[in-house]
Amino acid sequence: MSPVGRAEGMARLRRVIARIEAESGPASERVVRRLPLVHAFDSALGGGLADDALHEIAPAKPQDGAAAMGFALALAAGFLNRRPASALFIGEGFAAEEWGALYGPGLVAHGLSLSRLVFVRAPDAALAFWAIEEALKCGAPAVVVGEIWSLKGYSLAASRRLLLAARKGKVPALLILASAYGQAERLSSAAETRFEIAAAPSARIPAAAGFDIPGPFACGARLIKSRLARAGPFVDADSPSKDGRSSKRPTDSPSEDGRPSGRPAVRDQRSRLQTHDVDRVIRLQWRSQDMTFKDMTFRDIGVDDQAISLPLAAASGDRSRAAARPRR
Amino acid sequence: MNIGLSLPDARARFPALVVAEAEPLEEAQLLTRLCDWCSRYTPLAALDGRDGLMLDISGVAHLFESEAALIEDCRARLASQGITVFIGAAGNPRAASALARFSQVKTAPEPLSDKVFVKLFHDLPLAALGLDEKTVADMARAGLRRIGDIALRPRSPITARFGFAPMARLDALKGLERSSIAPRFRPPDFCAERRFASPIQTVEAIEFQLRKLADNLVVLLERQAKGARRLELSLYRVDGEVRRIRIGASRPLNEARAIVRLIAGRLASPHEDAIDAGYGVDLMRLACLVAEPLAPSEAELERAHEAERALALAELLDCLSARLGARAVTRRELIDAHVPEQAEAAPSAMLGRARLRGEEPDKVVEAAPARPLRLFARPEPIEALAEVPDGPPLRFRWRRILHDVTAIEGPERIAAPWWRHTGAPTRDYFRAEDSEGRRFWLYREGLWGRETMRPKWFVHGLFG
């Protein structure tokens, strides 16, 4: 098609869509695509990470900053896979001095393609927030990853601005709060989800003599907060999971079929979140070849695959046993 | 001098008469050719009887400033071909035909008021209604000779006596009934044309204009998301000849280049004669006879969307670079170098993607040693406990925290470039994981014994 034709085609389609919307009213429901993580989180996340919201990542301890960045990069790789656009990494200057700048060959090993990344270095947190907001509003990147060190300027209002910008541009934002060690539960912000990431030993490759060889990137993740969408259907193209496997106790009332809309659905979703154990740490391993996370908690039982029979899953998802298992 | 006079009578009236034998077949062919030629004004051109043409020029007059200018242009061109014409213009075909044949005043204004109708038409003979001769003779015997005679009379007796035709024709003349003409060729859905003030004669000029016509036609097609399946290029020469070239396509075309290529191919084929411009071509028209809807594929729409998004991204990067500085907005690029610090470059993002070497996706070579996600600009010194001469570190203290190494990969020996003669010490890199799961990229600087007796340890980067 010639450039004129392409522009004419887009204009014509926009007119058609405007006409449809004029007849049927504006789309009041937010239709989001979600990026599924792992089975254990997806039910509480409503299918996965929303495509147009703000997601926060906080490290558990001061030395876990690198793990938090690794997790965020893995999520960014997942988002990049979905859209043929570039990703923006906006970092406050101090975070780069404290923890090191992002290194190209390492990013490639993690599964990102360098030609689709742009790096922005902001001298302070205020400019970093400004840059993140601009990037979200314009709608062009596939994902925006921000690393903020100083939390002074980060309040409910600031996070709400970012959330609105993400909604407007339909770009997901991953915000790493590099200095929020251990404060993940105490933060108050308008983010849709919040993770707390801790370093976790990887799946070692056994060596013939001496020490084992460290395996691929692994971390321990805890879903602190998940603010689901308002009552309404969500469009999820890729998630294979239906809730009911991972974290439901047998006494919970089944609420599996999606009710069309209205209050009862919200209540069910909220109750679903409450059954999700906030203290439960899922050990995740990142496979850069498939761009997926693998839940490593089942390794204790000696089963590698997640698709195990229901009674066993219900038993392993039991809250009491999860708490008793020591955090590695 | 009337039509229908016999030859001796005509000779008697006008001794210097030139007599030529009638050739109805050739005349019909001439008329058809003239009709085709007149399609330069409008695609709706039809034959009208045995000696006339009917052209529907609604909407065409604006190309010629006014209808009178169009009529004059037509008459002049036909006169230059040696043909004398009487041209009548009115709001409906019947009236135009009547005016052209029988009237002195050739143009009727639109809309036609009753007074003007009376003035123009009431004096015309009944033959102007297009009735057959028998009916005209009958009505003449009844005393009805002019249109005015029957227009002012009540309708029912005339209808009862002579049939429906006279009054029906009269209604058509007044424009009370819509009548249309049956053009010779179906008007095309899309056409692009160009007129030339001075006729063009060379083949190169024709091809050049053809490219422009194809561009215009493609814009028209794309507005309705259609592609052309059959196209026709018409070249109207000044001497009245029309050359038409038709091509067909197996899939709907909407690219100008493809259209031009097909037409050029047709011209180059041995079955077609070369274009003979004669005295020049003064009108070229590229018409699409058959168009089919062209659904843009998903991929094309995605590419259009991507192009828009790329533009938005470029604007964003410009905005960020302006506020934060051009060096603050960078991309990363891999460089094939041993020394890790030099293995990547950070060109400014505003230089565009042209700077990036190799657009193919970076391949992760499985056998290559892993590199950390974050690299310190200045490696930080640590205190490490390791076997001499080149054992891996067992424990190390970094930023006042003691780390116990539980898994290690290495050593990877990276020596300074020997061709530089700088004498920098060799580095042995280790990828170490501690008991808590944090992974570091450590190195020992200096080979024990060969370069230094006290090798120093540094942490250069962090894995995820």
Interface residues (C-beta under 8 A of the other chain):
Chain A: M1 S2 P3 V4 G5 R6 A7 E8 G9 M10 R12 L13 Q63 D64 A66 A67 M69 G70 F71 L73 A74 P84 A85 S86 E97 W99 G100 A101 L102 Y103 G104 P105 G106 L107 V108 A109 H110 G111 S113 L114 S115 L117 V118 F119 V120 R121 A122 P123 L127 W130 A131 E134 A135 C138 G139 A140 P141 A198 A199 A200 P201 S202 R204 G210 F211 D212 I213 P214 F217 A218 C219 G220 W286 S288 Q289 R328
Chain B: V218 V219 E222 R223 A225 N254 E255 A256 P296 E300 L301 E302 R303 A304 H305 E306 A307 E308 R309 A310 A312 L313 E315 L316 L317 C319 L320 R323 L324 A328 V329 T330 R331 R332 E333 L334 P340 A343 E344 A346 A349 R353 L356 E359 P361 D362 V364 A370 R371 P372 L373 R374 L375 F376 A377 P392 I401 V405 T406 A407 I408 E409 R431 A432 E433 S435 E436 G437 R438 R439 G461 L462 F463 G464
